[in-house]
Structure formats: structure tokens, C-alpha cells
Amino acid sequence: MGRTVPTWRNRIESEMASLEPFRRALNSGDKIAFDELLNGVRKRRTAGGMLPAHDAWKPMLMSMLIECHSRIAELEQRIESLSEA
């Protein structure tokens, strides 16, 4: 028997593809930031697939928030190491 529900990967890729008109309207710096957030979602596909959500946005937004937090933590660590030097 075939699947009745699209895979998590297919669902998020479809959602991200639907955002292309929004992406095109962004300036070049914002496009880079937006693409980095979407890549954060892709990096966390396994975790997103574990959340039984009918709405793909909840796990996508959580993945984006984690991506932002990870980058902030990395920058804080760099600043701390530079100030110790």
C-alpha cells in the first residue's frame, strides 16, 4: 500500500517552495538570511518529522528559532573568547 500522508520532507519542501514569491521580494541581504533559516529547517528534518503535526509550520518555526539561537550562542562564544585574549 502507498502512503496516504506525504512524508515530512516532501511537506516542508512544498511549504518552502510556496514561499518563493516572498523570497524574491526580499533584498539580497534578507534573501541570504532567509535561505539560512530554511537550511536550518532542512538540517532538523529528523526532529521535525518526530512531531506529529498536521500543520508543517509549527516544526518549521521551531527549527528556525533553534537555528537563530544556535547562531547567537556561537557568536556569544566567539565574543567571549576574543575578550579573554
Summary of the structure (lengths in Angstrom):
residues: 85
radius of gyration: 16.1
end to end distance: 61.7
largest distance: 61.7
contacts: 191
relative contact order: 0.12
helix: 79%
strand: 0%
